[in-house]
Amino acid sequence: MTVSHPEHVTARLHSAAHRPSTATGADPVLSRLAAPPAALDLLAEAHRTLDRARSLADPLERYAAAHLAALRTVAAVLAVRGRPEKSERRRRAIRSAWEVLPEVAPELAEWAPYFAAGARRRAAAEAGIRGAASDRDADDLIRNSALFVRLVERLLGLRAAPPAPRLPLDGLDGDGADRGGAGGGSGADTGTREAG
């Protein structure tokens, strides 16, 4: 595997991301109920971070945000599958999440060196070092991080909760009268509220 471009990993694992989660043998509802809340929060935050990465113009910021999304995703894996180290020496050693990932999720082991190699580049991008990441580097990392999030969700049988949809009644008062919310309101009514 080449560390900078895991295309063959992406191609091979892309189909796994589209398999139904029941293929893992886990009921999605039960998996979600049994999942640590931190894992669900981390996956939701990974999605938000990826959305932010897509909206940024600067490739350095996009790269750093995409890598952060992947880091939050691996943290979700560790929240679900991580176990305390048994050996005292290993407990005291500081290890990155990318070093621990192959031990707790061998099926994701090929992603660890790819994202671990990106950590140094992310640090340079966060420091604002020009040339640390190009537009293509940022685009590739966003795409691969999004795939990694989907693979982890399938593997764990989890899906981050989508934001609650806005209801059409959000602009109504308790008596059902429109007060200028989603449905608008009369100009006179709006002017009165703003003046008062």
Residue pairs with C-beta under 8 A, 6 or more apart in sequence:
1 8
1 9
1 110
1 113
1 114
3 113
3 114
3 117
4 114
4 117
5 140
6 110
6 111
6 114
6 144
9 110
9 111
9 114
10 143
10 144
10 147
13 110
13 147
13 151
14 147
16 151
16 154
17 147
17 150
17 151
17 154
19 154
21 28
21 31
21 153
21 154
21 157
21 159
22 28
23 154
24 154
24 155
24 157
26 157
27 157
28 157
28 158
28 159
31 156
31 157
31 158
32 40
32 157
32 158
32 159
35 80
35 156
35 158
36 79
36 80
38 76
38 79
39 76
39 77
39 79
39 80
39 156
39 158
40 76
40 158
40 160
40 161
42 72
42 73
42 75
42 76
42 79
43 72
43 73
43 76
43 149
43 152
43 153
43 158
43 159
43 160
44 160
44 161
45 72
46 69
46 70
46 72
46 73
46 76
46 145
46 149
46 160
47 69
47 149
47 160
49 65
49 66
49 68
49 69
49 72
50 65
50 66
50 69
50 142
50 145
50 146
50 149
52 65
53 61
53 62
53 65
53 66
53 69
53 138
53 142
53 145
54 62
54 142
56 62
56 65
59 133
59 134
59 135
59 137
59 138
60 125
60 126
60 128
60 129
60 130
60 132
60 133
60 138
61 125
62 133
62 138
62 139
62 141
62 142
63 118
63 121
63 122
63 125
63 132
63 133
63 137
63 138
63 141
64 122
64 125
64 126
64 133
66 138
66 141
66 142
66 145
67 115
67 118
67 119
67 121
67 122
67 125
67 141
67 145
68 122
69 145
69 146
69 149
70 115
70 118
70 141
70 144
70 145
70 148
70 149
71 97
71 115
73 145
73 148
73 149
73 152
74 97
74 98
74 101
74 115
74 152
75 97
76 152
76 156
76 158
77 101
77 104
77 105
77 108
77 152
77 155
77 156
78 97
78 100
78 101
78 104
80 156
80 158
81 104
81 105
81 156
82 100
82 104
83 104
84 91
85 91
96 116
96 119
98 112
98 113
98 115
98 116
98 119
99 112
99 116
101 108
101 109
101 111
101 112
102 108
102 109
102 112
105 155
107 155
108 148
108 151
108 152
108 155
111 148
111 151
114 144
115 148
118 141
121 132
121 133
121 137
124 132
124 133
125 132
125 133
133 141
152 158
153 159
153 160
166 182
168 182
168 183
170 181
170 182
171 178
171 179
171 180
171 181
171 182
171 183
171 184
172 178
172 179
172 181
172 183
173 179
178 184
178 185
179 185
179 189
179 193
180 189
180 190
180 193
